[in-house]
Amino acid sequence: MLVLITYDVNTEDPAGRRRLRQIAKQCVNYGQRVQDSVFECMLDPAQCRMLQARLCSIMDPEKDSLRFYYLGNRYEKKIEHFGCKQTYLPEEPLIL
């Protein structure tokens, strides 16, 4: 299923900047960054629970925000893209 993960981390101190890097690093392991703090991730339910637990253990619930949007398996009809950045299909091979 396609999961959209967004986060907002308070970076006023060094600990916040470290949390921001750690959260981004975990998300990069599972998906594609589509905006600064937004990732599209193709996950099965077990991966989703594991990533959610990992990210929640990194964030500070008093200062940070983390959101998961579950777009499911028929996500193509739920996404519209406008603008300069090219879109991609998460299920197709990514050629670098």
C-alpha angles and dihedrals in degrees: 000000000000114000124188111210121195129177141181115198124188104238100181092115136034092259090058093049089051091050090050092053092045094050092047091048091053092048092049088058091060108031154353124293108233097173134004097282100013127093133181109211131184103215139164115223094264093050090047093053091045094049092045091052091047093050093045090053090055100045126080105232090204094057110017138061129212126184132187119197113193109212095170129208097309094057096135092083092046098058128074120178127199128174143038105314113090116240122229137201109243094209095054123084115271112227117203 
